Amino acid sequence: MLVTHILRQARRLADYVAFIYLGELIEAAPAQEFFSNPKDERTKNYLSGTLAG
């Protein structure tokens, strides 16, 4: 298991990704699916760098 806040590292190393925001599990999926086709709008915003927090 690896915990990181660095997206570049997660993209490179992860097989499975869980996105936790403000203590809530927002989305979890295989890494390829998570990064290429996120389901939740907050995940999409986080990945694009536009999530306000």
Sine and cosine of phi, psi and omega as CSV:
sin_phi,cos_phi,sin_psi,cos_psi,sin_omega,cos_omega
0.00,0.00,0.61,-0.79,0.03,-1.00
-0.73,-0.68,0.71,-0.70,0.09,-1.00
-0.90,-0.44,0.78,-0.63,-0.01,-1.00
-0.51,-0.86,0.42,-0.91,0.13,-0.99
-0.95,-0.31,0.09,1.00,-0.08,-1.00
-0.98,-0.20,0.95,-0.31,-0.05,-1.00
-0.86,0.52,-0.65,0.76,-0.01,-1.00
-0.85,0.53,-0.66,0.75,0.02,-1.00
-0.93,0.37,-0.67,0.74,0.02,-1.00
-0.89,0.45,-0.69,0.73,0.02,-1.00
-0.86,0.50,-0.61,0.79,-0.08,-1.00
-0.98,0.20,-0.57,0.82,-0.18,-0.98
-0.94,-0.35,-0.40,0.92,-0.19,-0.98
-0.98,0.18,0.59,-0.80,0.20,-0.98
-0.99,-0.13,-0.52,0.86,-0.05,-1.00
-0.61,-0.79,0.64,-0.77,-0.07,-1.00
-0.80,-0.60,0.67,-0.74,0.14,-0.99
-0.85,-0.52,0.76,-0.65,0.02,-1.00
-0.96,-0.28,0.90,-0.44,0.00,-1.00
-0.91,-0.41,0.80,-0.60,-0.04,-1.00
-0.76,-0.65,0.83,-0.56,-0.02,-1.00
0.79,0.61,0.65,0.76,0.05,-1.00
0.98,0.18,0.08,1.00,-0.03,-1.00
-0.92,-0.40,0.73,-0.68,0.10,-1.00
-0.96,0.29,0.92,-0.39,-0.07,-1.00
-1.00,0.01,-0.71,0.70,-0.07,-1.00
-0.35,-0.94,0.60,-0.80,0.09,-1.00
-0.62,-0.78,0.71,-0.71,-0.07,-1.00
-0.24,-0.97,0.27,-0.96,0.17,-0.99
-0.82,0.58,0.59,-0.81,-0.13,-0.99
-0.81,0.58,-0.71,0.70,-0.04,-1.00
-0.87,0.49,-0.70,0.72,0.02,-1.00
-0.92,0.39,-0.69,0.73,-0.01,-1.00
-0.84,0.55,-0.75,0.66,-0.07,-1.00
-0.99,0.17,-0.47,0.88,-0.06,-1.00
-1.00,-0.10,-0.41,0.91,-0.07,-1.00
-0.53,-0.85,0.89,0.46,0.00,-1.00
-0.90,0.43,0.59,-0.80,-0.07,-1.00
-1.00,-0.01,-0.63,0.78,-0.10,-0.99
-1.00,0.02,0.64,-0.77,-0.02,-1.00
-0.88,0.48,-0.58,0.81,0.02,-1.00
-0.92,0.40,-0.58,0.81,0.06,-1.00
-0.91,0.41,-0.71,0.71,0.04,-1.00
-0.85,0.52,-0.69,0.73,0.02,-1.00
-0.91,0.41,-0.65,0.76,0.04,-1.00
-0.88,0.47,-0.73,0.68,-0.03,-1.00
-0.91,0.42,-0.50,0.86,0.02,-1.00
-1.00,0.03,-0.10,0.99,0.02,-1.00
0.99,0.10,0.29,0.96,-0.05,-1.00
-0.92,-0.38,0.18,0.98,0.01,-1.00
-0.96,0.29,0.88,-0.48,0.05,-1.00
-0.99,0.15,0.72,-0.70,-0.05,-1.00
-0.61,-0.79,0.00,0.00,0.00,0.00
